[in-house]
Amino acid sequence: MGHVLIIIDWFLYILFTINVLYLLVHSLASCKFSLPKTDKATKHKRFAILIPAYKEDAVIHECVHSCLQQDYPVDHFETIVISDRMQPETNASLAALPIRLVEVHFEKSTKSKSLNVGMAAIGDDFDIALVLDADNVIPSDYLSDINDLFANPDVEAVQTHRIAKNMNNDMALLDAVSEEINNTIFRLGHAKARFVRCTYRFRYGIPLRSFSRYDVEY
């Protein structure tokens, strides 16, 4: 019995050591190496900004307005809101804005279903599909920065840094700290260690093939 306990003890020790080393390596990688510099793009690519929104009446307008305030040629991007079970009043106010509103109704709602319907509705007249959560707010130079990244022909997908909107209470502060830990270790650390390239801003066509294989929950 004693030998069995020793084996279990060593097994757990090795398992936790691997986990700690994994986190340590990527934490150090996030601090040590620098990411390659990007050149300014000479051409404006066409963006499809896709916002799947499931019962997001309280936050969707702020997200949409941040998209409409981009310092980017207005004829080179379009904002598409895929409205899933939002209130009629919300849909009516969105329809009055210079965006495209796609209303969907699913027996079981998932983000992947909404994205595929949205992309099917707008066709292929875009270079890059940019996916936002309905509570995201982007700065005015966001599209320009993403466009510069895609000037590199080797870039096929980009994940950007999401930060907390506010830290006005203990729960919001905890969420902000958690967000930065995840960004540092699992995004920046992986990218600098060349462990993963990333997701969420795609060359057009990639997500339609990818999301159709999975039911990504909201």
N, C-alpha and C positions, 0 to 999 in steps of 0.2 A: 504493500500500500504506500509505503514511504517513497519508493521509486516512482510510482505513478504520479504522486504529488510533485516530485521534483521535475518530472518531464512536463507536467502541466505548467508549473511555475516558469520553466525555461521557455516554453512555447509562448506564454503570454508576454514574457520579458522581450523576446525577439520581435513579437508582433507589435508591441508598443514602441520598441526602439526604431523599427522601420518607419512607423507613422511619424515619430518625432523627427527623425532624420529627413524624411520627405518634406516636412514643414520647414525645417531649418535650412535645407539646401535652397528652397525657393524663396525663403525670406532673405537670405544672403544675396541670392541672385538679383532680387528686386533692388538692392542697394548698390551692387558692385558694377554691373555692366550698363552701358548706355545704349539706348535704342538708336537705330540709324536715322539720320536726318532726312527730311523729305523736301523736295524742290517744289516751288510754286507751279501749279498746273497752268498750261497755256490754253487749255480748252475746257469749257464748262460742260460737264456731263449732265445728262438728264436724270433727275431723282424722282422716284416714286416713294413718298413718305407714307408708310402703311401704319395705321393706328387701330389695332383690334381693341374694341371697347365693350366689355361685358358689364352692364349695370354700373357704368362709370359716370353717371350724370353729374356728380359733385366736382369732378376734376377735369373732365374732357375739354372744357372751354379754354382753360389756362394752357393746356398742352397745344391745342389747335392754334391759339393766338401766337404762341412762341414760334410755331412753324411758319405762320404767315408773315412774321416780322424778320425773316431771314435777309441778310445782306447778300443776296444771290439773285441772278436774273429770274424774274418771275415766270418767264416762259420756259425755264429749264427745270422746274420742279412742280410737282402736284401733290397736294395733301389728300389722302384717302382715309376716311374714317369708316371702319366696318362696325356698324352699330348692332349690338346683340342685346336685345331686351332692355334698351334704354327707353326712357319715357317719351311719349309723343311730343311733349313740349321741348325736350332736349333735341330731338331729331329735327324739329321745325326750326329751332334757332341755328342749328348747325347747317341746315340746308340753305339758310340765308347768307352764309359765308361763302367766299370764293374757294370752296373745296369740293371734293366729290364724296357724297354720302352713300354708302352701300349698306342697306338694312338686311340682316340675316336672321333666320329663325331655325334653330336646331333643337332636336329632341334632347341631345346631350351637347352642350356648348364646349368647344375647345378652341384654343388660340390657333392651332394649325388649320382647323376647318375655316375659321374666319379669314386667315391669311390667304389660303388658296382661293376662296371665293373672291376676295378683294383683288388678287392678281389676275384672276380670270376675267374680272370685270373691266380692267383697265388695259389689257392687251400687252403688247411687247414694245411699245414706243418709249422705252426707258433704258438707261444704262445701268443704274444702280437702284436696288430696292433697299430702303432704309426702314427698319422696324422699330417703332417706339411703343412703350407701354403708355397707357392712357394718362398716367400721372406724371410722365416725364415732362420737363420743361427744358428746352435747349436754348443756348445763347445765340445771338444774331449771326455770329460768324461760323456757326456749326457746319452748315453745308459746304462752305468754302474750305474749311479744314479737311472735311472728309474728301472733297474733290481733289485736294492736293495729295492726299494719301493714295488715291486711286490713279494718280498720274504715273505711279510706278506700275509697269505692266505685270510684275510678279505678284501684286496684291490682289487677292480675290475676296477676302472678307476682313472686316475690321470690327473690333469691339471697343467702344469708347468708355471713358471713366464716368461712372454715375456717382454723384455725391448727394448727401442728404439735403433736403430743402431747408430744414430748420433744426435748431437744437434748443428749443425753448422749454423743454421739460426733460425729466430723467429718462423716460422711455425713448424720446426722440434722440437724446444724446447717446444712449446705448445702441440704438439702431444705426446712428452715424458711425460710431466706433466699429461696429460689426461690419458695416459696409466698407470701411477703409481697410480693415483687416483682409476681407475677401478680395478687394481690389488689389492690394499689395501682394498677397501670397498667390492667389489663384488666377490673377490676370496678369499683373505686371511681372511677377516672379516667373511664371510660366513662359511669358512672351520673351523675356530677356534670356531665359535658359534655353530658348528655342524648343520648349516642350510642346507648346501648342501655339497655333497661329491666332485663332479666335473666330467669333461669330457676330452676327446681328446687323452688319452693314454689308450687303451682298452685291456682287455683280449680278445684274438682272438675269433671272432664270434659275439660279442656284437654289433659292429657297423653295420654289415651286416644286422642284424635284425632291428636295430633302424633306420638307414638311409633310408632303403627301404620304410619307411612310410612317409618320408618327402622329399620335394625338397629344399635342402639347397642351397641358392644362393652363388655365388662366392663373 
